[in-house]
Structure formats: C-alpha cells, structure tokens
Amino acid sequence: MQNYVNWFRTAAPYINAHKGKTVVLAFGGDVVEDERFAAIVHDIAILSTLGLKLVLVHGTGNAMDATLPEATQEAGAARGRRAVSTQDLERITGHAGLLRARIEALLSMGIANSPMHGARIRVCSGNFVIAQPLGVHAGTDFGHAGRVRRIDRDGISAELVSGNIVLLSPLGYSTTGEIFYLGHDEVAVAAATSLGADKLVFLEESLLTDAAGNVQRDLPLRLAQTLAAEQPSAVLDAAIDACQGGVERCYVLDYRRDGALLCELYTRDGIGTMVNRDSYESIRVAGIEDVGGIMELIAPLERDGTLVRRSRERLELEIDCFSVVERDGAIIACAALYADTPNRSGELACVATDPGYRRSGRANRLLEHIEARARDGGVERLFVLTTRTAHWFVERGFRPAELGELPEKRRELYNYQRNSKVFIKNI
Ligand SMILES: CC(C)(COP(=O)(O)OP(=O)(O)OC[C@H]1O[C@@H](n2cnc3c(N)ncnc32)[C@H](O)[C@@H]1OP(=O)(O)O)[C@@H](O)C(=O)NCCC(=O)NCCS
C-alpha cells in the first residue's frame, strides 16, 4: 500500500504538468501488428483520460514494404524512398485501412478492468495531411510516393480541443485529389512541428545507441547531430528534424517494454532516449576545468555574504561534489552535494544561478539532479543551511529543522555568526 502511495505522490506532479500538452505518437505498422499493441493502446487511452492531447501516426509495416521495389540509395528528398505504382498504392491503402480500423477498435474498448471502463474515447481521422508527389529523381518516377506539403493544423487542433484523439495514416491527399504514400516518420514530424507539439514520441524496437552500442538516454540536439553523422538512423534524423522545427523534446521508446509510455511520461528519470532542443545547455557533474567558471559565478554571491567563501584550492579539492549547468561553454548554475555516506545524509550547498538566467527552473533542475546523485550514493536525508533562501527550499519539499538534527561533524562546524537556518528533506 505504501508503495502505491509513494508512486502516486511521485506521479502527481507529472500528471499535472502534462495535462493539456500536445503529444504526437508515431509507430510503425509492425507495432500495430504486434501482440503487445493492445496493451499499448490501453496506455494511450489512459494518457487521453489524463488530459493529454494526442495525435497518433501509424505506419504500414514491413510486410507492406517488402512488396515494393527496392529503396533508392540516392541522397536528398528521395533517399530511402521507394517508387509506388498504382497497384502498390491499392495494396497500401487497403492495408493502412485495416491497421486504422484495428487501432480504432482497440481504442473503442475504453479502459477495461478499471473503474474507467466504458470511458468513451473518440478517435477521428480524415484529410488532415496534404501531400505532393515526390516526383522524378535521377530519372526514376516515384509515382504515388509523396511528401508532406502541409498539415491541416486548424482541423487537427479543433479535434484535440474537443478531447478527441487524432489518428493519421501515412497517406496524404493532393489538391488534385490524388493519394500519396508518405513515410509515417515524416508525417509525425510534420504534424508535431506544425501543431507546436510539446513532445514527439517514437515507439521503436530499440533505444538509440552510439557506435559502440551504448544506449543513449539524454541527447541534446548538438550531440544528436554528431551521432547521426556517425551512425545514420531514420528515427534519429526524424527527432532532429522535429527539434529543429521547434518541438522541445522527442523520445524514442522500446515498445516491447510494458508500460514504456507511462514510465517515460510519469516518472522522474524516464526509460527511453530523449532528444531535446535545448542543445546548448546540459546538466552534468563538474570537472576540474569548471573551477574557473564556478568561481566567476559565485564570486559576487560570496562578496555580498549570500554564500560562504571558498578558496580556489578548496574548490579544486571539492570539485567532484559539484554539479553544473553549462550553456554554450559557460557555467550558468551550480550546486554542491557533500555526501556523508555512513550517516546516509548529505549537505546541499552553493546553489547559485547566474542572474541573467534565473527564474527558468534551472536551480530546480539542478536540485533534481543533485537529489538523484544523492539517492544513487545512498543518501536518504538532504540538508541545507541558508541565510536568505529559506522559502525556495521550503517550496521544494524541505522542512525547517533544529541544529540538533544535523550530523555531529557538521554541527561542530556550524558558524553561529552566520546564523544560517537549517532545512531537511527526505529523498
Ligand atoms: C535561489 C536561486 C538559486 C534560484 O535560481 P533559479 O534558477 O532562478 O531557480 P528556479 O528558476 O528553479 O526558481 C525560481 C523561483 O525561485 C524564487 N526565488 C529566487 N530567490 C529566492 C529566495 N531567496 N527565496 C525564495 N524564493 C526565491 C524566484 O522568485 C522564482 O519563483 P517565482 O518565479 O515563483 O517568483 C537563485 O536565485 C540564486 O542564485 N540566488 C542567489 C544564491 C542563493 O541564494 N543560493 C542559495 C544559498 S544556499
């Protein structure tokens, strides 16, 4: 029971944060044909009832592609695409229709075996994707292979505002009334950028890895671009395109993991690969090369007495305790964790954000990062001593504490002249 209560408490802020957000969810036809798809749709239904505005984009599956001629190796717009004849198009539209019906049927089940059973989830599809022909490349006529010309943003938005899920197939219609076969990744990226979606999620068979096969969890755009140059990947290219088009965050999730969508959206650390637009900023553990940047950041705060003075030597010795936010090579925020492992406690100190970058949640993100570091190191109680920032900590779950609650060693070092207040948070 306690686990459940704890889970609920940790999920609640995420439920709140995601309510009303637009999420585009892309998956291939193989996912729809997988036996696990019913469970995925069940989770999609939960997301919908939790207030997310959802656009689903499905592909047509490998079985379909095998019937088509070989993909081109040509660079440019036609790269990796296959020509689509009139007969191919008939097969594709038939198969796409079947898959769409399957998705609609599963969404009509509501949320079985739960008190929300019978909750009506409406899904709508239509002529939301306007397409144009891919045309002739290097002498090959690509026939009914097309590309996205435009997304009917207003039409989709109207459905989302009414609480409906929008389902898009990899088909688009031209102003001349023709049908074109599109890549579902391309449709998803076009929909996400055109709608200004908050998130674009790709359900894939595996997460993104580097050349050595290491799974990548957090990929700022710049790093994602380097990775894409070393190791071409269609889904990585799509995520990069989306981020460049203004989507804040793209996720690649392993659809075979039960509950992957829920874990990614409603837990602190997520479980997939995230490509984020904030390419110039990252949170990381500090290294010796950061000492200069940290000193520059905290010097004015030391001068006015907000922070305790630290010599360069001390900072160099303690640099492993620091975490920093780096932006364009500059340190714009920092915080330190002095862990006292035997006592399972740790001191949070030296929290500072450059005045030019305050009030954008950076210190908050640093605190989350420090808490994760602390938990990994076996710390259960985080304490902080502050003279002027009490409310900031209280608003983030710290409670006022007595001096006596500090570990003995730290109590002995307490500076009565500074008269700092003590706050503690169980993490
Ligand atoms: C406190 C500090 C680290 C917050 O950095 P930040 O990156 O702006 O933090 P966030 O964006 O996560 O939070 C901003 C919120 O904190 C509030 N805040 C800032 N300073 C505060 C303080 N002294 N007391 C209470 N709240 C404070 C801001 O008003 C803002 O809330 P609002 O937008 O609701 O008004 C930053 O103001 C700073 O560097 N202050 C000087 C150093 C300091 O006091 N450090 C703590 C010593 S232990």
The ligand as an SDF file (V2000), in Angstrom:
LIG
                    3D

 48 50  0  0  0  0  0  0  0  0999 V2000
   17.9040   30.7750   -5.4340 C   0  0  0  0  0  0  0  0  0  0  0  0
   18.4140   30.6180   -6.8450 C   0  0  0  0  0  0  0  0  0  0  0  0
   19.4990   29.5640   -6.8590 C   0  0  0  0  0  0  0  0  0  0  0  0
   17.2480   30.1930   -7.7400 C   0  0  0  0  0  0  0  0  0  0  0  0
   17.7300   30.0010   -9.0680 O   0  0  0  0  0  0  0  0  0  0  0  0
   16.7540   29.8840  -10.3350 P   0  0  0  0  0  0  0  0  0  0  0  0
   17.4960   29.1590  -11.3980 O   0  0  0  0  0  0  0  0  0  0  0  0
   16.1980   31.2040  -10.6480 O   0  0  0  0  0  0  0  0  0  0  0  0
   15.6530   28.9470   -9.7080 O   0  0  0  0  0  0  0  0  0  0  0  0
   14.2640   28.4320  -10.3000 P   0  0  0  0  0  0  0  0  0  0  0  0
   14.0490   29.0240  -11.6440 O   0  0  0  0  0  0  0  0  0  0  0  0
   14.2410   26.9700  -10.1640 O   0  0  0  0  0  0  0  0  0  0  0  0
   13.2500   29.0600   -9.2520 O   0  0  0  0  0  0  0  0  0  0  0  0
   12.8970   30.4040   -9.3640 C   0  0  0  0  0  0  0  0  0  0  0  0
   11.9290   30.7630   -8.2400 C   0  0  0  0  0  0  0  0  0  0  0  0
   12.6470   30.9000   -7.0220 O   0  0  0  0  0  0  0  0  0  0  0  0
   12.2760   32.1270   -6.4310 C   0  0  0  0  0  0  0  0  0  0  0  0
   13.3820   32.6190   -5.6070 N   0  0  0  0  0  0  0  0  0  0  0  0
   14.5460   33.1590   -6.0070 C   0  0  0  0  0  0  0  0  0  0  0  0
   15.2770   33.5240   -4.9350 N   0  0  0  0  0  0  0  0  0  0  0  0
   14.5480   33.1990   -3.8500 C   0  0  0  0  0  0  0  0  0  0  0  0
   14.7420   33.3550   -2.4500 C   0  0  0  0  0  0  0  0  0  0  0  0
   15.8220   33.9240   -1.9540 N   0  0  0  0  0  0  0  0  0  0  0  0
   13.7790   32.9230   -1.6170 N   0  0  0  0  0  0  0  0  0  0  0  0
   12.6520   32.3580   -2.0960 C   0  0  0  0  0  0  0  0  0  0  0  0
   12.3980   32.2130   -3.3920 N   0  0  0  0  0  0  0  0  0  0  0  0
   13.3340   32.6150   -4.2850 C   0  0  0  0  0  0  0  0  0  0  0  0
   12.0080   33.0130   -7.6240 C   0  0  0  0  0  0  0  0  0  0  0  0
   11.2360   34.1360   -7.2240 O   0  0  0  0  0  0  0  0  0  0  0  0
   11.2810   32.0830   -8.5320 C   0  0  0  0  0  0  0  0  0  0  0  0
    9.9290   31.9010   -8.1850 O   0  0  0  0  0  0  0  0  0  0  0  0
    8.7220   32.6640   -8.9400 P   0  0  0  0  0  0  0  0  0  0  0  0
    9.0360   32.5730  -10.3950 O   0  0  0  0  0  0  0  0  0  0  0  0
    7.5390   31.8590   -8.4950 O   0  0  0  0  0  0  0  0  0  0  0  0
    8.7500   34.0290   -8.4010 O   0  0  0  0  0  0  0  0  0  0  0  0
   18.9730   31.9570   -7.4290 C   0  0  0  0  0  0  0  0  0  0  0  0
   18.0140   32.9740   -7.2050 O   0  0  0  0  0  0  0  0  0  0  0  0
   20.2890   32.3830   -6.8400 C   0  0  0  0  0  0  0  0  0  0  0  0
   21.3490   32.0680   -7.3820 O   0  0  0  0  0  0  0  0  0  0  0  0
   20.2390   33.1200   -5.7110 N   0  0  0  0  0  0  0  0  0  0  0  0
   21.4290   33.5670   -5.0270 C   0  0  0  0  0  0  0  0  0  0  0  0
   22.1800   32.4240   -4.3700 C   0  0  0  0  0  0  0  0  0  0  0  0
   21.3930   31.7580   -3.2450 C   0  0  0  0  0  0  0  0  0  0  0  0
   20.6520   32.3740   -2.5210 O   0  0  0  0  0  0  0  0  0  0  0  0
   21.6250   30.4320   -3.1190 N   0  0  0  0  0  0  0  0  0  0  0  0
   21.0990   29.6230   -2.0500 C   0  0  0  0  0  0  0  0  0  0  0  0
   22.1270   29.5440   -0.9970 C   0  0  0  0  0  0  0  0  0  0  0  0
   22.1140   28.0040   -0.1720 S   0  0  0  0  0  0  0  0  0  0  0  0
  1  2  1  0
  2  3  1  0
  2  4  1  0
  2 36  1  0
  4  5  1  0
  5  6  1  0
  6  7  2  0
  6  8  1  0
  6  9  1  0
  9 10  1  0
 10 11  2  0
 10 12  1  0
 10 13  1  0
 13 14  1  0
 14 15  1  0
 15 16  1  0
 15 30  1  0
 16 17  1  0
 17 18  1  0
 17 28  1  0
 18 19  1  0
 18 27  1  0
 19 20  2  0
 20 21  1  0
 21 22  1  0
 21 27  2  0
 22 23  1  0
 22 24  2  0
 24 25  1  0
 25 26  2  0
 26 27  1  0
 28 29  1  0
 28 30  1  0
 30 31  1  0
 31 32  1  0
 32 33  2  0
 32 34  1  0
 32 35  1  0
 36 37  1  0
 36 38  1  0
 38 39  2  0
 38 40  1  0
 40 41  1  0
 41 42  1  0
 42 43  1  0
 43 44  2  0
 43 45  1  0
 45 46  1  0
 46 47  1  0
 47 48  1  0
M  END
$$$$
